[in-house]
Amino acid sequence: MSATLVYMTAGSVEEARSIGASLVERRLAACVNILPGMLSQYRWEGSIQTDEEVVLIAKTRSDLVDSLTGHVQEIHSYDCPCVVALPIDGGNPAFLQWIEEETAEAADG
């Protein structure tokens, strides 16, 4: 099993909670952390934007990243949501096993 963290952003706590709940319910993620209060600056459609966003960090398996990403794209309010996978190179074996167990019956995105 190859565990992965998936970093995402959302426009509100409500949207982040909805996305997180959907990912955990579908077993596409074992857990989603929601961190409100992030300030983002970025260029979008030719102009600089500054917005408050909410960070989501999902713990999942690497083989579920494509399904997770596709599901987020379907339900997210953004035209181009941030969904970035970061491999986990190590950690608490019991926690990594828990990720495996909680995502073992993942439904298709």
RADAMO-V313877 format. One record per helix or strand of 2 or more residues. SS is the DSSP state (~ for helix, > for strand). FROM is the first residue (numbers start at 1). TO is the last residue. If there is no record, write none. Layout:
SS_FROM_TO / SS_FROM_TO
This chain:
>_3_10 / ~_13_25 / >_31_44 / >_47_61 / ~_62_75 / >_83_87 / ~_93_102
